[in-house]
Amino acid sequence: MLASLMGSSLATRRRALSLLGVLGLAAITTPALARAPSAPLDAASPLTLDVLMTRFRAMPGLLAHFQEVKRITLLAEPLVSEGTVHYAPPSRFARHTRTPSPASVVLDGNTLRFGDATTSQTYDVRTSPVLRSFVDAFLALLAGDRTALEGAFRIDFRATGRGDGWDLTLLPRSSGLAEMLREIRFSGDGLALSQMRIRETSGDEGITTFSDVDTAHTYTPAEALRTFRLPAK
């Protein structure tokens, strides 16, 4: 999605699209926040988007492992990557890919950084209206601000009817986002994290699964310093 903002090379496109993995994870981990004592899950009450957003505001931090399977129309075989994702409020995110080759995406306030074994790039998200609107929308999600989120996306939240199953889909409103991103879809079962699927207008698709999700992670100053920066080459 972000490739048109940062260049057209395949390597740049892969790094740019990895940001979606960082940003999209927040919505899919929202149900896990219902474990917080201040927001107990009432099994007799329907699970709604407002309930999830309310619980989401209580998250102190996030740490999880991921596996992404990326299907690209120009490639015969999918790309598979694994690593970790991190969030520390109010505006720090990181996705560190370990395999098949090390690479990182770090968002710290208005500064977005990409880095791998050979190159690194830094962007000020304020210089691009499309990128700025995407980051703002994501921060609105983290803050549990449904009004702001709906300013950038049409939201479709549905209970699937299979136990506590649910689906959440974000559809971009702005023409800039809609030219690149078709939808981001999340699915889960009750409080269990399940899957994130990102569909681009190009036909490319990424499916990410998560494990060892810790939605109560608090980063110490030393850990934050190590986590929310590009690794040294």
Phi, psi and omega per residue, in radians:
M1 nan -0.734 -3.052
L2 -1.516 0.040 -3.054
A3 -1.067 -0.692 -3.113
S4 -1.168 -0.309 3.121
L5 -1.462 -0.400 -2.941
M6 -2.204 -0.017 -3.137
G7 2.328 3.000 -3.020
S8 -1.955 -0.086 -3.109
S9 -1.184 2.643 -3.120
L10 -1.081 -0.725 3.140
A11 -1.083 -0.760 3.122
T12 -1.135 -0.684 3.130
R13 -1.067 -0.745 -3.136
R14 -1.109 -0.742 -3.142
R15 -1.158 -0.702 -3.131
A16 -1.136 -0.779 -3.101
L17 -1.220 -0.371 3.092
S18 -1.117 -0.390 3.071
L19 -1.064 -0.601 3.132
L20 -1.072 -0.591 3.076
G21 -1.103 -0.699 3.099
V22 -1.142 -0.880 -3.036
L23 -1.218 -0.722 -3.078
G24 -1.200 -0.457 -3.100
L25 -1.027 -0.585 -3.047
A26 -1.024 -0.749 -3.115
A27 -1.170 -0.679 -3.077
I28 -1.268 -0.427 3.121
T29 -1.532 -0.098 -3.114
T30 -0.913 -0.816 -3.109
P31 -1.019 -0.545 -3.116
A32 -1.107 -0.372 -3.128
L33 -1.205 -0.279 -3.140
A34 -1.145 -0.144 3.083
R35 -1.317 -0.203 -3.124
A36 -1.083 2.362 -3.116
P37 -1.004 -0.502 -3.100
S38 -1.306 -0.178 -3.109
A39 -2.442 1.199 -3.103
P40 -1.146 2.564 3.128
L41 -1.422 2.144 3.082
D42 -1.629 1.875 -3.065
A43 -1.082 -0.404 -3.121
A44 -1.440 -0.234 -3.107
S45 -1.752 2.530 3.119
P46 -1.198 2.496 3.087
L47 -1.378 2.108 -3.086
T48 -2.120 2.873 3.094
L49 -1.085 -0.705 -3.135
D50 -1.088 -0.665 3.102
V51 -1.097 -0.790 3.141
L52 -1.124 -0.735 -3.139
M53 -1.116 -0.691 3.124
T54 -1.072 -0.785 3.138
R55 -1.198 -0.559 -3.105
F56 -1.078 -0.567 -3.116
R57 -1.123 -0.308 -3.086
A58 -1.544 -0.050 -3.029
M59 -1.206 2.162 3.125
P60 -1.433 -0.360 -3.122
G61 3.008 2.995 -3.054
L62 -2.483 2.430 3.013
L63 -2.510 2.277 -3.138
A64 -2.722 2.743 2.984
H65 -1.687 2.629 3.139
F66 -2.388 2.716 2.903
Q67 -2.304 2.179 -3.136
E68 -2.020 2.325 3.015
V69 -1.948 1.972 -3.066
K70 -1.879 2.084 3.103
R71 -1.796 2.058 -3.085
I72 -1.954 2.286 -3.030
T73 -1.042 -0.505 -3.094
L74 -1.510 -0.087 -3.107
L75 -2.023 2.469 -3.110
A76 -1.289 -0.599 -3.094
E77 -1.995 2.555 3.123
P78 -1.238 2.726 3.037
L79 -1.661 2.264 -3.113
V80 -2.038 2.228 3.133
S81 -2.342 2.693 3.125
E82 -2.439 2.669 3.116
G83 3.017 -2.599 -3.101
T84 -2.286 2.679 3.033
V85 -2.186 2.613 -3.014
H86 -2.476 2.542 3.024
Y87 -2.495 2.353 3.022
A88 -2.329 2.151 -3.123
P89 -1.149 2.628 0.135
P90 -1.664 -0.258 -2.992
S91 -2.669 0.665 3.108
R92 -2.001 2.219 3.124
F93 -2.397 2.628 3.060
A94 -2.653 2.470 2.988
R95 -2.248 2.019 -3.122
H96 -1.937 1.902 3.112
T97 -1.461 2.271 -3.133
R98 -1.744 -0.721 -3.126
T99 -2.304 2.578 0.119
P100 -1.376 -0.267 3.072
S101 -2.571 2.534 -3.089
P102 -1.112 2.367 3.058
A103 -2.801 2.679 -3.089
S104 -2.442 2.575 2.970
V105 -2.209 2.199 -3.100
V106 -2.273 2.241 3.040
L107 -2.017 2.124 3.130
D108 -2.320 1.714 -3.079
G109 1.151 -2.061 -3.139
N110 -1.650 0.043 -3.062
T111 -1.856 2.191 -3.140
L112 -2.027 2.229 -3.105
R113 -2.202 2.437 3.027
F114 -2.113 2.472 3.103
G115 -2.733 2.524 2.997
D116 -2.408 -2.784 -3.034
A117 -1.189 -0.350 -3.022
T118 -2.109 -0.458 -3.034
T119 -2.388 2.830 3.007
S120 -2.574 2.578 -3.126
Q121 -2.434 2.530 3.134
T122 -2.235 2.383 -3.132
Y123 -2.306 2.513 2.962
D124 -1.677 1.957 -3.037
V125 -1.123 -0.296 3.136
R126 -1.251 -0.266 -3.111
T127 -1.438 -0.172 3.139
S128 -2.191 2.028 3.134
P129 -1.021 -0.667 -3.122
V130 -1.193 -0.831 3.123
L131 -1.126 -0.699 3.113
R132 -1.064 -0.759 -3.116
S133 -1.162 -0.606 3.121
F134 -1.186 -0.802 3.134
V135 -1.130 -0.745 3.121
D136 -1.046 -0.728 -3.140
A137 -1.113 -0.691 3.131
F138 -1.150 -0.745 3.116
L139 -1.105 -0.588 3.065
A140 -1.105 -0.662 3.102
L141 -1.117 -0.793 3.129
L142 -1.082 -0.601 -3.130
A143 -1.415 -0.077 -3.091
G144 1.223 0.465 -3.107
D145 -1.640 1.559 -3.077
R146 -1.110 -0.665 -3.120
T147 -1.051 -0.818 3.127
A148 -1.160 -0.683 3.140
L149 -1.106 -0.731 -3.135
E150 -1.233 -0.230 3.032
G151 -1.214 -0.440 -3.119
A152 -1.871 -0.476 -3.078
F153 -2.324 2.571 2.868
R154 -1.487 2.285 -3.022
I155 -1.917 2.239 3.068
D156 -2.105 1.876 3.126
F157 -1.992 2.219 -3.084
R158 -2.441 2.433 2.910
A159 -1.421 2.348 -3.027
T160 -1.430 -0.274 -3.099
G161 1.524 -0.019 3.100
R162 -1.811 1.564 -3.090
G163 1.096 -2.155 3.116
D164 -1.776 0.443 -3.104
G165 -1.205 2.607 3.133
W166 -2.638 2.746 3.042
D167 -2.285 2.472 3.085
L168 -2.324 2.173 -3.118
T169 -2.156 2.339 3.057
L170 -1.932 2.188 3.129
L171 -2.057 2.148 -3.054
P172 -1.129 2.463 3.101
R173 -1.586 -0.747 -3.037
S174 -1.283 2.588 3.141
S175 -1.130 -0.582 3.132
G176 -1.072 -0.851 3.105
L177 -1.193 -0.714 -3.083
A178 -1.144 -0.410 3.091
E179 -1.204 -0.400 -3.058
M180 -2.005 -0.609 -3.026
L181 -2.032 2.175 3.095
R182 -1.462 -0.865 3.126
E183 -2.947 2.787 2.936
I184 -2.118 2.163 -3.070
R185 -2.141 2.349 3.117
F186 -2.094 2.635 3.053
S187 -2.487 2.644 3.138
G188 -2.781 3.059 3.109
D189 -2.312 1.796 -3.052
G190 1.093 -2.172 3.132
L191 -1.598 0.066 -3.070
A192 -1.496 2.215 3.042
L193 -1.164 2.385 -3.080
S194 -2.176 -1.368 -2.954
Q195 -2.626 2.617 2.980
M196 -2.182 2.317 3.123
R197 -2.209 2.185 3.117
I198 -1.956 2.131 3.122
R199 -1.970 2.196 3.112
E200 -1.725 2.780 3.122
T201 -1.198 -0.337 3.118
S202 -1.251 -0.254 -3.049
G203 1.782 -0.219 3.073
D204 -1.201 2.640 -3.108
E205 -2.563 2.411 3.080
G206 -2.139 2.297 3.108
I207 -2.086 2.127 -3.074
T208 -2.085 2.318 3.021
T209 -2.002 2.655 -3.047
F210 -2.198 2.618 3.119
S211 -2.521 2.845 3.126
D212 0.898 0.799 -3.076
V213 -1.390 2.150 3.108
D214 -2.029 1.820 -3.115
T215 -1.651 0.199 3.089
A216 -2.165 0.456 -3.073
H217 -1.379 2.256 3.078
T218 -1.970 2.124 -3.100
Y219 -1.495 2.185 3.018
T220 -1.236 2.800 3.107
P221 -0.955 -0.704 -3.134
A222 -1.182 -0.723 3.129
E223 -1.168 -0.708 3.112
A224 -1.085 -0.683 3.134
L225 -1.094 -0.669 3.132
R226 -1.305 -0.617 -2.959
T227 -1.443 -0.794 -2.986
F228 -1.679 0.952 3.034
R229 -2.729 2.820 3.082
L230 -1.278 2.358 3.115
P231 -1.055 2.580 3.082
A232 -1.183 2.441 3.128
K233 -1.368 nan nan
